[in-house]
Structure formats: structure tokens, C-alpha cells
Amino acid sequence: MHKTLALTGALLAAVCGSVTGALADDYPTKPVEFIVPWSPGGGSDTLMRIISNNVEPYLGQPMPVINMPGVSGTVGLKEAAQRDADGYTIAQIHEGLLVSNATGLTDLNWDTFEPVALMTASPQFLVVNADSDWQTFEEFAEYAKANPGAIKVGVTLAGVPHLHAAMIEDAIGAEFSYVGYEGTGQRIRALVGGNLDAAIGDIASSLQFVENGDLRFLAVGSAEPMAAVPDVPTLKSLGYDMELAVTRGIVMPKGSPDAARDTLEAALGELSEDETFVEQLNNAGAEADFRGHEAYTKYLESLDTAIERLSDKLGG
């Protein structure tokens, strides 16, 4: 009896091993479907299509985008979570998923999935009207601490901009008054028009207004100074250990084969060094910020901890 069990176990192990080996050698043998849980034409869709359009030489198969928008990205991600964990479905997430989980919008979270790699980052800035008295981030912080609730900050309520403003608020020990806008463009226009004191913005939405003298960047949440605005200090350089960026990464259904994940990670890593790919991202207002499975997982764990701590400020 024991010999039979042992033989059965050995056979199963051999079969599983041969399947894994075959996957590692042959994967992918067909297109890998890429669920983007946002509408066509938006920031996520634009950037993910740049990945889709350039990855085939490195992966060996197409990666067709399937848009599944709805309920802050959770409709498409729910579908992705329920797909077969066979390596042939991937999806895109960003910080919004973690915020939606913390505020009770969805039970899905980053760890519902298997992280593959972070691919792009769109660093976010603290932006003020050029007519304001704040020439530096330090001056802004001092005023905010001395005048609780006096500064009106434009965000997307319970969204990623709200998270980023709350992270600044928490780091400097201040209290802002939040004004909600649906999109980045709306709040930047409100700031230019004098209806706000500050806002969270990015290069795509704000640089033109900085260059023509309407707005001022006080700080950026990137790890390093940005080439487009090298004189804008990073929050890290000012002594605040935090990143403020909309990062877009790729995940797979939980339980997907490690071999598939590793193959995808390697292909995406090669893609991230492709000059044409990087240029296309830059033209779309983002940067290549590749972090493989382990580094991306650590980033998501750290971010989740910060969001949980700030959930009360975000409406959770």
C-alpha cells in the first residue's frame, strides 16, 4: 500500500514537473489577453496600448488589449480575477485599486492577484497658483501647519490624487480642505482660475501653465528629479520618504504558473529598455519605471500600509 502511494506521488510529481517544464520552454503559445479596466482613450488605456504595441518581439506572442471599464476599474479586475490562472490573462492596476479597497468600494486588492511587474510611472506634483505667496514647498508647509483647513486643495475625492494630498498632509502635520473634481484637467483649470489654493497635478496637465507663468510646481513625488523640470525638488530630497506617482503595473490571476510570470517579467524588463518604447511613454506624459515581481510586490505592500493608515482621511 505504501509503495503504491509512493509510486503515485512520484508519478504526479513527474507529470507536474513535465507540465511546468513544457510551460517554461514553450510559453506563450498563443496571445496573452490584456484586460485594461478603463475606457479607451484614457491615460491607462494609452499607456497600456504602448506596451501592447511593442511587446511582441520580446514575448513572442501578441498581447491584445481588452477594455473593460466600470466602477473605478473594478469591473474589469473582477473579470480578470475570475479568469483561468493559466498565464494567458493579465490585467493592469494602479494605486486606485488599493484606495478603492480601503474605502470599501471593492473587496479586490492588489494581493487578489499575482504581481508581474510595474511598468510606468506618472510622477505627481504639488502645484500652486503663481500669484500665491508660496515660493517653496517649505513655505507652503509652514503656512498649512499654522492655518488648519485654510488651504483648499483640488483632488479627485477618494481617488489617487486625494491619497497623494493626504500623504503630504500627513507628512507635514497639516490639515487641508479638499475640493473634489472628476479629472486632473478640471482641477488644474480651477487652480489657474483662482478657485483653489493648490492641487495635485502632473506634467501632462500642468507644465504648459507653469511655463506660461500661471502655475508653480513646489515639489514632485518622483524618486529622482525630472528631466523636464530639473529645478523642482523631490519630496525625498526635502526629507519626506514617500513617492507620489500614478504607477501602472501588470498582474495575473492568483495561482498562475511561476514560469509564465517569470517569462512575462523578463519580456517586460527587456521592453522597458527599448528606446522607442520609452520615447512613446515620455510623449504620453509618463516614464518607464520597471520593477520586477519582487520589487513591485514590496512597493504595493508599502503603499497598502500607507493607504490603510490614511483611510479615514479618504472616506474609508
DATASUL-V266007 format. One record per pair of residues at least 24 apart in sequence whose ideal C-beta (glycine too) atoms are under 6 Angstrom apart, sorted by the first residue. I is the first residue (numbers start at 1). J is the second residue. Records with the same first field share a line. If there is no record, write none. Layout:
I=J + J
This chain:
20=259
23=257 + 259
24=259
27=87 + 260 + 263
28=61
31=61 + 62 + 64
32=63 + 88 + 90
33=66 + 89
34=63 + 65 + 90
35=66 + 68 + 76 + 80 + 91
36=65 + 67 + 92
37=68 + 73 + 76 + 77
38=69 + 73
39=69
40=67
46=284
47=120 + 248 + 284 + 286
48=92
50=280 + 281
54=271 + 277
55=271
58=267 + 270 + 271
59=267
72=96 + 100
74=106
77=108
81=112
83=253
85=253 + 255 + 256
87=256 + 257 + 260
90=250 + 252
91=251
92=248
93=249 + 251
94=246 + 247 + 248
95=160
96=160
98=304 + 307
99=163
102=307 + 308 + 311 + 316
103=158 + 314 + 315 + 316
104=316
110=300
113=251 + 254
114=252 + 254 + 256
115=251 + 293 + 296 + 297
116=250 + 252 + 261 + 264 + 265
117=250 + 265 + 268 + 292 + 296
118=247 + 249 + 291 + 296
119=248 + 249
120=248 + 281 + 286
121=245 + 247 + 287 + 289
122=202 + 245 + 246 + 286
123=220 + 221 + 222 + 245
124=164 + 200 + 202 + 221 + 244 + 245
125=201 + 217 + 220
126=218 + 219
127=199 + 201 + 206 + 215 + 217
128=198 + 216 + 218
129=191
130=213 + 214 + 215 + 216
137=218 + 219 + 238
140=218
141=172
144=174
145=173 + 174
148=175
149=175 + 177
151=176 + 197 + 198
152=177 + 179 + 196 + 197
153=178 + 198
154=179 + 181 + 187 + 190 + 196 + 199
155=200
158=314 + 315
160=246
161=200
162=314
164=200 + 244
165=200
166=310 + 313
167=242
171=240
203=228 + 285
204=285
221=245
249=296
265=292 + 293
